Amino acid sequence: MGQEKLQLLALGNVTIKDDFWSKYTKLVTKEIIPYQWEALNDRVEDAEPSHCIENFKVAAGLKEGTFHGFVFQDSDLAKWLEAVAYSLSYEPNEELEKLADEAIDLIGMAQEEDGYLNTHFTILMPDKKFCNLKEGHELYTSGHFMEAAVAYYKVTGKDKLLKIMEKNADLICEVFNRPRYKNAVPGHEEIELALVKMYEVTGKKAYLDMAKEFIDRRGTEPNYLVTEHEREDYVDIFRDPNPFNPLYSQCHKPVREQDTAEGHAVRAVYLYSAMADIAYEYQDKSLMDACEALYNNIVKKRMYITGGIGSSGAYERFTTDYDLPNDRNYAETCASIGLAMFTRRMAQITGDAKYIDTMERALINTVLSGIAMDGKSFFYVNPLEVWPNNCLDHTSMAHVKPVRQKWFGCACCPPNIARTLSSLGEYIWFKTSDSIWLNLFVAGAIEGEINGIPTRLEVKTKFPFDSNVEIKVTARESVKGRLYIRIPSYAKDPVLRIGGKDVKLKIEKGYGVIEETFKDQVINLSFDMPAHFVYANPEVRENVGKTAIVKGPLVYCLESIDNGENLSNIYVDTSKPLVEEYREDILGGVRTIKAKGKRLKASDWKGDDLYSREPVGLKDVDLTLVPYCNWGNRGSGEMMVWIKEC
């Protein structure tokens, strides 16, 4: 805990020119942000309406009307603004900045005199503010606007939104230190990590202390969220007839005693992110130990191979160890974004690359699966197996969509993806005063410093389809420092060269450490990363007798467009080698994987009986797999990650 926390690089100093990631990042300003602005204004044809901007106009008194949508609808605008801020750091756009400024003006007009900001309660329930923390999402929404305010201020230097949110944060600190709210905590965590960000920018210790208070109070007795409904001023928002389960909101026990990931997956990882922040700021070992225990439970017992978390569509939650169904899981896109946020923080605090392995898995598989390759449709839920015909409303499969949706009534995921893609540079690199850390192999460059000397690092790579990485270091003058290059857990036989000469690789916590006097160096890292079969722990009942195919961090899948209908009839032959083939004609250029397998001979089935005593034979087939993150971009069809083994 005593080591220096690794810092993020300013996004304006990061350039991404990568064959893989740029397919998405280039869409942020060109397609994703404009499209989402249209959605927030209810101008996307045949999409579920947002009502978001409309609600702000009503709350601001600019038009007559009422509130529409979910109680947390405001947060979609906050995440959109955060995405705008990040994008402006590396792609200035006067028109977009003007649009964002106008949106901020609208937010200011909707804010109440005392700093309160929430259009649902301002319009519908002005006398019921903070009367249902369990369901009201007021603090969650404020948290997202605080994150947006910090990002916008850092990039543009404009402080209007920051001042709006300082006023709001001051109100929250005052209200939640009143005796009436002595043990109060938010139902949906987010405000905690946001208050830490506000503290970092404003220097107001009260914000950090309030974040710690919310963490310390959670799960203690008397349990505010459990007893809140007994209060005279309580207002029932969701009208859920089921009794409140403390596990759902991670308030079943004090956070330092929690060692299994429970409840709503997004809430959980937002909480864990804040716990990591507070653990570092207060050098709280017990809190850090809890973070480590929770991380271990997720990655060893409750996480999908794709980095998805949350195995149940009911309450979007974690269930029990090894319960990882493939065709009806939830694995919300926001949950994997939250997992990436949590693991990035853990890596910053510990300098341990194991967290980056998990972060990368979540980002490159589930987060990218959540958005179409044109940036204009989205998955909320990310299953590992899809049969479109049984994705029926009013069934246990209702939450699974076989095609990405233009928008959602509950649209937390699309703007969350936007802010994540636009801030990708914060996941690629870390820094300290005398060192630079490369986490993700993404082609591009940074302008940084080592011991105060301006230093440029340029990365060339075709990762994740190729595992050769070249790093060119150019310093203004000779400077002694360190470069840390992550050596992923999947990297086999890594070789490091400096100036064309092999160098003994020194590895610390999963990072290759290069201590040099830098001036003009070319560093090459290469390792083997062949496609291979992966098997699940036998406790994962869903995957017994099945295998998945992985290359580096990329999980691969079968799609019916390549392999025919009824993928469940397919078996893969694990005794035969896998063959990699780069295809320019598929999905904008991807490395496909060819496998040998068997398929049930449907022609052997006699008649139309549902059951028979006669077995069905098998025939040889060639299988084609594509990256899971790209599935569903060639029309509706079946998809499968885990394949029966023959």
N, C-alpha and C positions, 0 to 999 in steps of 0.2 A: 504493500500500500504506500510505501514511502517514496516510490520512484516518481519521476516527473511524468505528468500526464501528456500523452502525445496529442499534438494539436492538429486541427484541420487546416488545410490550405485555403486561402481566399479563392473563390471560384473564378474570379477574374484572372487569376494566374494559372489556370488549368485549361488546356486545350485538348479536345478529344477528336481524333481523326482515325477512327477505328472501323474496320470493315464490318465487325459484328455489332458493336454498340451504337455506332452512328446511324444505323438503320432506324433506331428509335430516338436517339437524342436529337437528331436533325429535325425530327417531327415536332419537337416541343414548341418552338416559336412559330413554325410554319403551319402546323396543323392542330396540334393538341390544345394549346392555349386558346386560339381563336374558336375552335369547335366547342370547347367547354364554356367559353363566354356565351356563345349562342345558346347552349343548353341551359345555363343559369338564367337566361332571359326568355326561356320557353320558345325558342325559335328553331328547334330541330324537329323537322317533320317526322311524324310517327314515333316519336320518343316520349317516354313518360315526362310530364312537366316537372320542372324543378320548383318554381314559384320563389326561388331564392331572392332574386333582385326585386321582384314584386313585393315581397314581404318587407324588405328594407325601405322601399318607397312608401309603403303604408305606415310603417313605424316612424318614418321621418316626417309624416304629415304631407307628403307630396301628392298623395292621391287617396281616395276613399277605398275602403276594402277591408278584408279580414286576413287572418293568417291561414296559409295553406302549407301542407307538408308535415314532415316530422319535426319534433321539438328541437332537433339538432340541425335543422336545415341551414342555418346561418353558416355553419362550419365549412360548407362547400365553397363559399366565397372566400373564406380565410385561406383554405388550402390553394385555391386558384391564385390568390394574391401572392402567396409564398412561392408558388411555381414561377409566377411572373418575375418576382424579385430575383430569384436565382438565374433565370434566363437572361435578364438584363445585365448580369455581371459579366457575361461572356459574349452576349449578342445584343448590343444597345439597339433600342427600337423606340424612337420618340413617340410614335403613334400609340404603341402599346403602353408605354409609361404614362402617357396622358390619360389613357383609358383607366389604368390602375389608379391614378390620382383622383379621377372622377369617382371611382368606386369608393376610395377612401373618404372623399368628401361626403358621400352618401352614408357611409358608416358613421361618420361624425355627427351627421344630422339625426341619425337614428339613436344615438347614445343619449341616455337620460342625464339630467343635470348632475346627479351624484356619481356618475361614472358607470352606472349599470348599462349593460349592452346585451340584449337578447330580444329579437323581434317577436318570438312566440309569446313571452310573458308580457312584454310591453303592449302588444296588441290584444291578447286574449285574457291574460290573468295578471293585470298590473298589481293586484293586492296579494298575489301568491308567489312572490319572488323568494327563492331559496326555501320553499315549503315542501319540495320533494326532490331532495338531492339524489335519491335512489334512481329516479327516472328522468329528472328534469334536464340534465345535460347542460346546465348553465355554465358550470365550471369547465366542462369539456370544451364547450364552444369558445369560452373566453381563452382557454389555453391555445386553441388553434389560431385565434386572432393575435395572441401574444407572439407566437412563433412567426406569423406573417409580418408583424410589426418589426421584430428584431431583424428578420431577413431583409425587409425593404429598407430599413435604416442603414444597415451595413452596406448595402449595394448602392443605394442612391444618395445617402446622406440626408434624405428628407425625414423629418421626425414627426410629421403630423399623426400618422397611425401609431407611432411609438407613444406619443403624448396621450392619445386616446386610450391606449392600453395601459399606460402608467396610471391614469385616472381610474381605470377599471381594476387594476391590480391593487391600488391603494384601497379601493372600496372592499375588495375581497379580503385583504389583510385586516381591515377594520371589523368587518362583519364576522369573520370566522375566528376572531379573538373575543367575541362577546360571550358572556356566560351561557346564553341560549344555544350557542353552537360549540360549546366546550369540547365535545368529542366528535364533531361533524367531519365527514369526509365525502368526497364526490363518489357517486355511483360508478361513473365511467372515468377512469383515470386519464389524465392528459395535462391538467393544470399544473401538476407537480413538476414535470420536466420543463414546461413552458416558463414557470416562475424562475427556474434556474437560469434559463436563457435570458430572461428579463434582468436578473441580477447581474449576469455577466456583462451586459451592455450598460446598465444604469448605475451599477455599483450599490444599489439599494439593498442592504443586508436583510431588510424586512421581508423581501421577496424570497430569499433563500431560506430564511427561518420559517416562513409560511409553508414552503414546499416540504421542509423537514417535518413540520408539525403534521401535515396531512399524511406523511409516510408513517410517522411514529404513532399516530392515533389509530391507523387502520387495523381493524380486527381486535381492538382492545375493548374492555367492558367499562361502562355500558356500551353496547354496540349500537351506534347511532343508526345505521342503515336498517338494522333488524327491528328497531323499536320506533322508527320515524313515523310509521303509519298510525301510531297511537296518539300523535300530537293533534290538538284541536284544529290547527291551521293546515293540516296535511291535505294535499289535493292529489287525487288519483288520476294520473295522466294516461297510462297505458291500459288500465282496467284489466290487468292480467288476473284471472281467477286463481292462479296457482300461488301458493305461499312463497314468499321470498326465500331464496336459498343463498346463504352467505357465501358459499363457494363461487357463485356466479360472479360476484364482484370482488373476489379475493379478500373478503373481510371475515373469513371463517376463523382466523387466528392472527395474532400479531405478525407482521411481515418478517421479522427476524426468525420466526419459528416455522415459516413456510418452507417446505422442501419438495413439494410436488406442484407442477403447473396445473392450476385449476380454473374452471369457469370460462367465461367469455374470453376467447383467445386474444382479441385485440386489446381489451382492457388489461389483460395480464401482462403482455409485453410492454405496453406503455408504462405500467406500474414498474416493471423490472428496469426499464430504462431510467426512470426517475430514481429508483433505489440505487442504481449504479452511480448516478450523478451525485446523490447525497452522500453515498458511502465515500466517494473521493473527497468531496468538499469538506466533510467533517472527519475524514480519516477514520471511518467507522468500520472496524474489521468485522464485527458481527453482521452488519448489513451486507458487506461484501461477501462474506461466507454464504449468506442466504442467496445472493445473486448466483454464486457459483453452483450451489445445490440445485437451484431452479433451472439453470442452464443445463446441468447434467441430466436432470430428469427429462427435459425436453428432447435433447439430442440423442439420448440413449434409449428412451422409451416412448416418446409421444410426438415424434416428428416424422413426417413423410420423407421419402428419399428425395423429393423435389424441394424440400425446405418449407413445405406447407405445414401449418399447424391448425388445430381445431378439427377434431374428427367427427363431430356431430352437428347436423343441421339444426337440431333443436337447441336453441339458445347459443348457437355458434361457438361451441365450447370444446375444451379438452374433456375427455371422459376418463378412461383408466389406462394404465400402462399396457402398451402393445395393442390397443384397440385402434386399428388403422384401416378401416374399410376403404376400398378404392373407388367404388361407383357412387357412393352417397355421402362421402365426406364433405366437409365445408371448406376448410383450407382457404379462408377468405384472403383476398389479395392484401387487404390492410393488415392482416395478421402477420404475413411474411414481411411486409414493410416494417412493422413494429419489431419483428425479430431481428431484422437487419439493423435497426436503430439500437436495440439492446446490445447486440453482439459487437457492433462498432464501438460502443462506449466501453464495453468490457476489454476490447483490444486496446483502446486508448489508455486505459488505466493500468493494464497488466503488461502490455507489450507482447502478448501471446497470440501467435498466428492461428491457433485452433479456432478462435472466435471468428476470424476472417474466413476460414473454411466454411463455417456455417452461414456467415453473412453472404458470401459469394453464392452458395447453394440456393439460398432464398431469393436473392436478386436475379440470378441468371435463369432460374427455372420458373418459380411461381409468380414473381412480380412481373416478369416479361410475358408470361402466359396471360396475365390479366389485361393486356391491351393488344388489339389487332395491329398488324404491321402497317396499317394506314393511319393509325392513331385515332380512329373514329368509332370504335366500339370496344366493349369491355366485358371481362368476366369478373363477377363478384366472387364466385365460387370456383375453385380449381380442383376438380376431381382427377383421379388417375385412370379412370375408365368411364367411357361414355357410350351408351346405346341410345341414340336420339328418340327412338320410338317409345321408350319407357320414362322419358323425362316429362311426366304428366302433372298438370296442376292438381291440387287437392290429393296428392299422394305423398309418400315419404321421399319421392324423388323430385318434388316440385321445385326445390331450390337449385337443382342442377340444370343448367342451360346448355344445350348442344351447340348454340351459336352465341357469339358475343352480342351484347345488347347495346343499343345506341345510347341509352342512359337508364338510370334507375330512379324510382321515387325516393329510395334511400341510396343516395349516390356518393357515399363516402369514399369508395375506391377510386373512381376515375381521377378526381383532383389529387388524391393521395399518390397515385402513380405519376401524375404530372410533376408534383413537387419532388418526388424521388428521382425521376429521370433528369430533371433540370439541376439537381444537386449531386449528380453522380460523382463529380470530382471530389466531393468530400468523403467518398468511400474508397477512392482509388489511392489517395496519398495521405500520409501523416507527416508531421515534422516536429523537431525540437530545435533548440538554438543551434546545435552542432550536428544535426543529422536529418536525413530525409528517408522516409519509409515508403516503399512501394508495396501496396496490398494486392491490387488487382492488375492483371496484365491487360492493359488497355492502351492501344496505340495513341500517341499524342505527345504533349510536352507540358512542362511546368516551368514557371519562373519563380525561383525560390532563393533562399539564402542558406549558407552554411557558415556559422560563426561570423555573421554580418557581411559576408562576401556574396554578391549576387551570383547565382548559379542556375544554369539552365539544364534540365534533364529532358532528353527526347527519347521516347520509347517507340520502337518499331516491332510489331508482332502481328501474326495472323491468328492469335489465340481467340477462341478456344479450339479452333480446328487444327492449329499447329502449335507446338510447345517450344518454339525458339523465341527468345526475347533478347532484343538488343537495346542497350541503354547508353546513350551518348551523354557524357557529362562535360559541360563547358562552364568553367568558372572565370570570372573577370580577372582574377589573379590566383596564384596558388594558395590553397586553403586546406588545412588539415581538418578532417571530419569523418563522418561515418554514413554509409549508405546501407540501409537494411532492405533486402529483397525477400519477399515471402517465398518460402519453399513449401508448396501445398502438400497436404498429406497424400495426395494421389500422385505426386511427382516421383517417378522411378529413376534412379541413377542420375541425379542432377549433376551437371558439369558447369563449372564457372570458369570463364576466361576473361582476362583483362589484357587489352592490347594484343589479343590473339594468342596469349600464353595461358595454359591451364594453371589455375590457382586452387590451392586446397580450400575447400569450402568449410568455413566455420559457421555453425548453426547455433543460434540461441533462440529458444522458444519458437521454433519454426521459421525464423528469419535467417537468411544468409547475411552475415555481417562483413562488410568491406570497410576496412579502416585504411584510409589513404590520404595522401596529399593530392587533392583533386585540382586539375587544371584543364586538361583535355584528355579524357579517357573514353574508350569504347569498351563496354562491359557486355559480355554475352552470357546468358543463362540458357541452358538447354536441358531437357529431361524427356524421358519416355512417358507417354500418356496414351497408350493404346486403348481402343474400345475393349470393354470386357464385361463379363457377366457378373452380376451382383445378386446376393441372396439375403433374404431377411432372417432375422433372429427367429428360430422356430416358435417362439412365443407369439409371433405375429400370425395368428391363425389364418388370416386372409391370404397370406402369401406362401403358405406351405405348398411345396411342389411347384413353385413358380420362380422365375428369375427376371431380373431387369437388366437392361443394357445401358452402360454409362461410359462416357469418354470425358475424362477430367471432371469438371463440375457439371457437365451437361448430362441430363437424363434424357434418354431417347424413348420414343413411343412408336407403336404401329398406328397407322391410319387406314381406314377402309379404302380411301382413294388410291392407295398404293397396293393394298393387299386383299381387296375384295371384302364383301359383306360378311357379317357374323365372325368377328375376330375371336370370339370365344372358342371357335372350332380349330384354332391354330395352336400348335406346339412348336417350340424352338429346340433345335438340336444343339445342346451345349458342347458336344464333342467336336463339332465342326468350327473352323476358325471364322472369326468375324472379319469382314472386308470393308474398309472405308473407301468411300468414293465421293469426291467433291462434285456437286452438281450445280452448275450456273443456272440451269433452267428451272430449279425448284426453289421457291421461297426467297428469291433474290440472291441466291447463292448460299448453299449450306453443304456441310459434309454429311452425307447419308451413311448409314451402316447397313450392309447386306448380311443376312444370316440365312442359314439353312434350317428348314423345319418340315413339319408334317401338317396336313389339314385333313379333317374328317371328310370322307367322301360322301357328300350329301346324296349323291345318286344311288348309294347303297340302300338308302331308306326306302322301304317298299310301302306304297300306299300313303294314306294321310292320317294313320293312327298316331296318337300322341305318344304312345309307349309301345315297345316291342321287346321280345326276348332275343332278337337277333342283333349282334353287335355291328357297328359301322366300321368299315376299314379306313385306312389312312393312305394319303398320297403325298409324294414329295412336293414341296413348294419352296420357292425363293422368297425371302422376306426382305422388305425395305423399311427401315426405321428413320425417322427424322427427329430433330430436337423437340422435346416436349414443349418448350417455350413457344414454338412456332405452330403448334397444332391448331386446327380450326381456321386456318387462313386460306383454305382452298375449297370452301363450301362446307355444308353440314355433313357429318358422317361419323362413323364410330372411331373411337380412340382407345388405346390400351397401353399401359406402361408395364405392368407385371404380366408375364406370359407363362403359360404352362410349359413345363420342361419335359422333353422326351429323351 
